[in-house]
């Protein structure tokens, strides 16, 4: 079974959404951060579940 990917910030399902990205936490490199285009454009905050790092600023 394939796990549905959701935006870390807004919890929107990003399957087939253009402009979505997935990357490792820039602080700990342990958790996966998933961002939809809208949250990336707005600069919405995300928090790493492993270390508590928050971004994008």
Secondary structure, DSSP 8 states (H G I E B T S, - for coil): -----B-TTT--B-TT-TT-EEEE-TTTS-SEEEE-HHHHHHT--EE-TTT--EE--
